[in-house]
């Protein structure tokens, strides 16, 4: 038997030799070039004159300088700028500001880096100049257009070419996707981004698109402002920025330093969270103003008084001051939406009067003549609960009370023909149709009647900020008096009415108007209720517990809520909420003895 060496055998078999393979080194990461901040984009609106619109971003790798140029793309808007040398900041940031620019035009903004390894320029195309509004708050601001009654009318109007002056941009949140700058026509044609929150979009004939995912209140404000401005001339381009976060508190939008200046503010590890992540990315961008719709998640906290630096009232004024300071815009307009009765987040309905007062920083009506709340405006929504009261009532599965039980005409189980007779089916047809075609988001706390919110905000803005001369606020009480025990006379501020008329609605039990969501007497329905405290000595804007950690302890009326102050016969100090009655120290067992938030000085 012949023996072969291993080497000979391998050679004879011609088996290739085995080599040790090593992984190739990964290619180096691409060098970053100069870039714009994510708050900018093609098709955006920059703030028109007299402001200096600024753009900003990050320097590319190896870069030593950035130059920015604004170039007109049309002969009708021939204004272009020479290259502007950007100011550099620590961390590689840059910022460039243009001279004040007239309204309109179509421009390209080019950022070029000197010394960058990646020499690619950054471009913003089809940029125009107009008025830019920053919309923020919590879920009622974030509520998407798809959950509003007027979405299909808006969709059809956009397709017909209306509101072409409006462009939108949204930061990703817990109810809305990230939405880059785009025109409304682009928005209705754009497929949706990742759906946030409730993904039930089948109810909109508009289908699923970027438009119906945008903030309803912010859009309807821009749309209604366009209508107001169009009636007076040619409306400017309007840029709408949306950053609201559902369930947020006002403390999350303020710095901890600012919060510490207000007594009785809520303390949480999440305070300042959205100031850092949702406010700061925009603070170098020139604006026309802000709109703010928030308060639900602060209804369990102290409402307070801004003059005494207490509670939400103090925080609201501080937010106005802080944002104006951050944006270096002391005269920037600031619009606020008050809460509907459904927005109390389970707090006592008695808190709502004090909350709405606090939403005005204690002034009761906006704008204030002087001080931090000057150049503000207010849209009252106390009567704008859901138009069809979709979460309860005689038509659906949860009745109002034993005297008005559920008829089960519609709901998750459909019509119950035994309880929902033909008569009830007729009565409930509109309500049932609304519930099927326009889905609610988490029930009545998010009224679907958002178009009226936008109308009121726009009217207030137009008649305060844009020079209009019509009414900028709803009926405002100037005083009241009781004659005997049966005649109550309420006086309204005729100067603020500006020719408007006060309309008094029936105070009854309508079946198909907004329901006073489970708080108080169920016979008081209709959404717009006014309670009057006729005993001055019992008045208190907001009671406090003698032991804050004991919910069963006695209550008292603190000084800042009216426990000690001026007589009822004197005018309110500095135009603020009247303070009178009580001694500031007395305690009682029943907080209702103070009739919390129920006074002719509070619009409920």
KAWOFEN-V820480 format. One record per residue. RES is the residue in one letter. PHI is phi in radians with two decimals (* if undefined). OMEGA is omega in whole degrees, -180 to 180 (999 if undefined). Layout:
RES,PHI,OMEGA + RES,PHI,OMEGA
This chain:
X,*,-179 + X,-1.42,178 + X,-1.92,-180 + X,-1.99,173 + X,-1.31,180 + X,-1.01,-178 + X,-1.12,179 + X,-1.16,-180 + X,-1.13,-180 + X,-1.13,-180 + X,-1.17,-179 + X,-1.11,-179 + X,-1.39,-179 + X,0.92,177 + X,-1.38,-179 + X,-1.10,178 + X,-1.23,-178 + X,-1.62,179 + X,-1.95,175 + X,-1.37,-178 + X,-1.71,176 + X,-2.04,-179 + X,-1.17,178 + X,-1.21,178 + X,-1.13,180 + X,-1.13,179 + X,-1.13,179 + X,-1.11,179 + X,-1.12,179 + X,-1.11,179 + X,-1.30,178 + X,-1.28,175 + X,-1.68,177 + X,-1.09,-177 + X,-2.54,172 + X,-1.56,173 + X,-1.04,-177 + X,-1.12,178 + X,-1.32,178 + X,-1.85,178 + X,-3.09,174 + X,-1.05,-179 + X,1.27,-178 + X,-1.43,174 + X,-1.93,171 + X,-1.78,-175 + X,-1.18,-179 + X,-1.32,177 + X,-0.99,12 + X,-1.51,-179 + X,-1.24,170 + X,-1.68,180 + X,-1.25,-178 + X,-2.10,171 + X,-2.19,-176 + X,-2.73,-178 + X,-3.12,-177 + X,-2.07,177 + X,-1.30,178 + X,-1.33,179 + X,-1.02,177 + X,1.41,-176 + X,-1.25,179 + X,-2.11,-179 + X,-2.83,176 + X,-2.33,173 + X,-2.04,-175 + X,-2.19,-179 + X,-2.24,176 + X,-1.86,-175 + X,-2.16,177 + X,-1.34,178 + X,-1.80,-178 + X,-2.27,177 + X,-1.29,-179 + X,-1.29,177 + X,-2.13,-169 + X,-1.44,-176 + X,-1.30,173 + X,-2.22,-180 + X,-2.00,170 + X,-1.20,-180 + X,-1.02,-180 + X,-1.83,177 + X,-1.36,-178 + X,-1.29,173 + X,-1.49,-179 + X,-1.64,180 + X,-2.26,180 + X,-1.05,180 + X,1.56,176 + X,1.61,178 + X,-1.48,175 + X,-2.48,-179 + X,-2.65,178 + X,-2.37,-179 + X,-2.07,-180 + X,-1.55,171 + X,-1.07,178 + X,-0.90,-174 + X,-2.14,180 + X,-1.19,-177 + X,-1.11,173 + X,1.54,180 + X,1.56,176 + X,-2.35,-170 + X,-2.28,168 + X,-1.99,176 + X,-1.92,-177 + X,-2.06,175 + X,-1.97,-178 + X,-2.12,-177 + X,-1.75,172 + X,-1.70,177 + X,1.55,-179 + X,-1.20,175 + X,-1.09,174 + X,-1.61,-173 + X,-1.54,-179 + X,-1.10,177 + X,-1.43,176 + X,-1.81,-174 + X,-2.19,165 + X,-2.08,-176 + X,-1.98,177 + X,0.97,176 + X,-1.54,177 + X,-2.30,-180 + X,-2.00,180 + X,-2.95,180 + X,-1.98,-177 + X,-1.93,-180 + X,-2.10,-180 + X,-1.82,-176 + X,-1.82,-178 + X,-2.65,-178 + X,2.39,179 + X,-2.13,-162 + X,-1.13,180 + X,-1.26,170 + X,-1.41,-178 + X,-1.29,-175 + X,-0.82,-176 + X,-1.20,180 + X,-0.95,-176 + X,-1.04,180 + X,-1.68,179 + X,-2.09,-176 + X,-1.11,-171 + X,-1.68,-173 + X,-1.12,-176 + X,-1.26,175 + X,-1.06,180 + X,-1.15,180 + X,-1.02,-179 + X,-1.15,179 + X,-1.11,180 + X,-1.13,179 + X,-1.11,179 + X,-1.43,176 + X,1.73,179 + X,-1.40,176 + X,1.05,177 + X,-1.21,179 + X,-1.38,-175 + X,-1.65,174 + X,-2.26,-171 + X,-2.18,177 + X,-2.66,-180 + X,-2.37,174 + X,-1.47,-180 + X,-1.03,179 + X,-2.44,-179 + X,-1.49,177 + X,-2.26,-176 + X,-2.46,177 + X,-1.44,171 + X,-1.21,-177 + X,-2.25,178 + X,-1.16,179 + X,-0.97,178 + X,-2.82,172 + X,-1.33,179 + X,-1.16,178 + X,-1.12,175 + X,-1.13,-177 + X,-1.16,-179 + X,-1.28,179 + X,-1.66,-174 + X,-1.46,174 + X,-1.12,-175 + X,-1.23,169 + X,-1.46,178 + X,-1.01,-175 + X,-1.26,179 + X,-1.88,177 + X,1.22,-177 + X,-1.35,-177 + X,-1.74,179 + X,-1.50,-179 + X,-1.98,-176 + X,-1.14,-173 + X,-1.37,-178 + X,-1.77,177 + X,-1.17,176 + X,-1.21,-178 + X,1.32,180 + X,-1.53,177 + X,-2.67,-176 + X,-1.18,-180 + X,-1.13,-176 + X,-1.26,176 + X,-1.62,-179 + X,-1.41,179 + X,-0.97,180 + X,-1.16,-177 + X,-1.10,179 + X,-1.16,180 + X,-1.11,-177 + X,-1.13,173 + X,-1.11,180 + X,-1.09,179 + X,-1.13,-178 + X,-1.25,175 + X,-1.13,175 + X,-1.04,179 + X,-1.06,-180 + X,-1.10,-178 + X,-1.24,179 + X,-1.17,179 + X,-1.17,-179 + X,-1.79,-178 + X,2.76,179 + X,-1.66,-179 + X,-1.24,177 + X,-1.34,168 + X,-1.00,179 + X,-2.16,176 + X,-1.78,-178 + X,-1.99,178 + X,-1.90,-179 + X,-2.07,-179 + X,-2.34,-172 + X,-1.04,179 + X,-2.31,-178 + X,-1.05,178 + X,1.43,-177 + X,-1.42,175 + X,-1.80,179 + X,-1.13,180 + X,-1.10,-180 + X,-1.26,-179 + X,-1.75,-179 + X,-2.03,174 + X,-1.34,178 + X,-1.07,178 + X,-1.09,179 + X,-1.18,-180 + X,-1.01,-177 + X,-1.16,179 + X,-1.50,-179 + X,-2.00,178 + X,-1.16,178 + X,1.12,173 + X,-1.29,179 + X,-1.26,180 + X,-1.79,-179 + X,-2.64,177 + X,-1.19,-180 + X,-1.62,176 + X,-0.99,180 + X,1.39,-174 + X,-1.00,-175 + X,-1.48,169 + X,-1.03,-177 + X,-1.25,-170 + X,-1.69,-172 + X,-2.19,176 + X,-1.80,-173 + X,-1.01,179 + X,-1.08,-174 + X,-1.98,-167 + X,-1.21,177 + X,-1.62,180 + X,-1.59,178 + X,-1.18,-178 + X,-2.28,166 + X,-1.47,180 + X,3.07,-175 + X,-2.22,166 + X,-2.24,-170 + X,-2.35,-179 + X,-2.34,-173 + X,-2.82,175 + X,2.54,-175 + X,-0.95,-177 + X,-1.41,173 + X,-1.96,-176 + X,-1.18,179 + X,-1.53,-177 + X,-1.71,180 + X,-1.32,180 + X,-1.37,169 + X,1.30,-172 + X,-2.74,-176 + X,-1.18,179 + X,-1.12,179 + X,-1.71,180 + X,1.02,-176 + X,-2.22,165 + X,1.16,-175 + X,-1.05,179 + X,-0.99,177 + X,-1.17,-179 + X,-1.13,-180 + X,-1.12,177 + X,-1.09,-180 + X,-1.15,178 + X,-1.10,178 + X,-1.03,-178 + X,-1.14,-176 + X,-1.17,-179 + X,-1.17,178 + X,-1.10,178 + X,-1.20,-180 + X,-1.05,-178 + X,-1.50,-177 + X,0.91,-176 + X,-2.41,-175 + X,-1.08,-179 + X,-1.82,-180 + X,-0.99,180 + X,-1.22,-179 + X,-2.49,180 + X,-1.78,-176 + X,-2.26,175 + X,-1.88,176 + X,-1.39,-174 + X,-1.51,168 + X,-1.34,-176 + X,-1.13,180 + X,-1.34,-173 + X,-1.65,-173 + X,-1.43,-180 + X,0.94,176 + X,1.49,175 + X,-1.23,178 + X,-0.97,177 + X,-1.05,180 + X,-1.18,180 + X,-1.36,-170 + X,-1.21,178 + X,-1.08,179 + X,-1.16,178 + X,-1.11,-179 + X,-1.12,175 + X,-1.10,-180 + X,-1.17,179 + X,-1.13,174 + X,-1.71,-176 + X,1.08,176 + X,1.63,-178 + X,-1.39,180 + X,1.51,178 + X,-2.50,180 + X,-2.21,4 + X,-1.42,169 + X,-1.29,-177 + X,-1.20,180 + X,-2.48,174 + X,1.50,-174 + X,-1.06,-176 + X,-1.65,170 + X,-1.21,180 + X,1.09,172 + X,-1.91,175 + X,-2.60,-170 + X,-2.31,171 + X,-2.00,177 + X,-1.28,178 + X,-2.16,-177 + X,-1.12,179 + X,-1.84,-176 + X,-1.94,167 + X,-1.12,-177 + X,-0.97,-174 + X,-1.01,-177 + X,-2.01,174 + X,0.80,-167 + X,-1.20,-174 + X,-1.59,179 + X,-2.82,-178 + X,2.25,-174 + X,-1.17,-176 + X,-1.48,-170 + X,-1.94,-170 + X,-1.61,177 + X,-2.12,-178 + X,-1.37,178 + X,-1.31,-178 + X,-2.90,-176 + X,-1.14,180 + X,-1.47,178 + X,-2.39,-174 + X,-1.30,178 + X,-1.21,177 + X,-1.72,177 + X,1.00,176 + X,-1.46,177 + X,-2.77,-176 + X,2.46,-176 + X,-1.12,-180 + X,-1.74,178 + X,1.33,-177 + X,-1.43,171 + X,-1.70,-173 + X,-1.16,178 + X,-1.30,-179 + X,-1.54,-179 + X,-1.69,180 + X,-1.22,-180 + X,-1.05,179 + X,-1.12,178 + X,-1.18,180 + X,-1.06,177 + X,-1.17,180 + X,-1.04,-172 + X,-1.62,-172 + X,-1.03,-179 + X,-1.14,-179 + X,-1.14,-180 + X,-1.13,179 + X,-1.10,180 + X,-1.07,-178 + X,-1.21,180 + X,-1.36,-173 + X,-1.52,180 + X,-2.23,-175 + X,-1.18,175 + X,-1.43,174 + X,-2.03,179 + X,1.08,174 + X,1.50,-170 + X,-1.21,179 + X,-1.13,177 + X,-2.03,-179 + X,-0.98,179 + X,-1.43,-180 + X,-1.45,-176 + X,-1.61,179 + X,-1.05,177 + X,-1.09,176 + X,-1.08,179 + X,-1.10,179 + X,-1.07,-178 + X,-1.19,176 + X,-1.06,-177 + X,-1.17,178 + X,-1.10,179 + X,-1.14,179 + X,-1.14,-178 + X,-1.08,-174 + X,-1.57,173 + X,-2.09,-173 + X,-1.68,-174 + X,-1.78,173 + X,1.56,176 + X,-1.17,-177 + X,-2.15,176 + X,-1.64,-178 + X,-1.07,179 + X,-1.96,177 + X,-2.58,178 + X,-1.28,179 + X,-0.94,-177 + X,-2.07,-176 + X,-1.26,178 + X,-1.82,180 + X,3.02,178 + X,-2.72,179 + X,-2.67,-180 + X,-1.96,176 + X,-1.82,-175 + X,1.16,180 + X,-2.08,-172 + X,-2.24,-176 + X,-1.99,179 + X,-1.92,178 + X,-1.92,179 + X,-1.97,-179 + X,-1.86,179 + X,-1.99,-179 + X,-1.29,-176 + X,-1.21,179 + X,-1.14,179 + X,-1.31,179 + X,-1.15,180 + X,0.85,178 + X,1.59,176 + X,-1.14,178 + X,-1.98,176 + X,-1.49,179 + X,-1.90,180 + X,-1.79,180 + X,-1.67,-180 + X,-1.10,-179 + X,-1.76,-173 + X,-2.44,-177 + X,-2.18,178 + X,-1.22,-178 + X,-1.36,-169 + X,-2.28,172 + X,-2.21,-173 + X,-0.92,-179 + X,-1.64,178 + X,-1.37,-159 + X,-0.80,169 + X,1.34,-177 + X,-1.81,177 + X,1.48,-176 + X,-1.14,-178 + X,-1.19,177 + X,-1.37,-180 + X,-1.66,-178 + X,-2.05,178 + X,2.19,172 + X,1.49,-176 + X,-2.06,-177 + X,-2.14,178 + X,-2.21,176 + X,-1.83,-175 + X,-2.11,173 + X,-1.55,-176 + X,-1.69,178 + X,-1.90,-173 + X,-1.03,-176 + X,-1.21,179 + X,-1.66,-174 + X,-1.21,171 + X,-2.71,-179 + X,-1.17,-176 + X,-2.86,179 + X,-1.51,177 + X,-2.27,176 + X,-1.37,176 + X,-1.14,175 + X,-2.17,-173 + X,-1.04,-178 + X,-1.59,-178 + X,-2.12,-175 + X,-1.22,179 + X,-1.82,-180 + X,-1.28,180 + X,-1.09,178 + X,-2.04,175 + X,-2.49,179 + X,-1.81,-178 + X,-1.21,-178 + X,-0.98,-176 + X,-1.23,178 + X,-1.87,177 + X,1.99,-179 + X,-1.10,175 + X,-2.43,180 + X,2.99,-175 + X,-1.27,175 + X,-1.18,179 + X,-1.11,-177 + X,-1.43,-178 + X,-1.69,177 + X,-1.19,180 + X,-1.10,-179 + X,-1.09,178 + X,0.99,178 + X,1.31,-177 + X,-1.56,180 + X,-1.02,-179 + X,-1.05,178 + X,-2.11,-178 + X,-2.82,174 + X,1.50,177 + X,1.35,180 + X,-2.03,176 + X,1.41,-177 + X,-2.34,-176 + X,-1.18,180 + X,-2.14,177 + X,-2.41,-180 + X,-1.48,-176 + X,-1.90,-179 + X,-1.09,-180 + X,-1.23,175 + X,-1.07,178 + X,-1.54,179 + X,0.89,-172 + X,-0.93,173 + X,1.15,-178 + X,-1.96,-178 + X,-2.65,178 + X,-1.23,176 + X,-1.64,179 + X,-2.11,174 + X,-1.49,-180 + X,-1.85,999
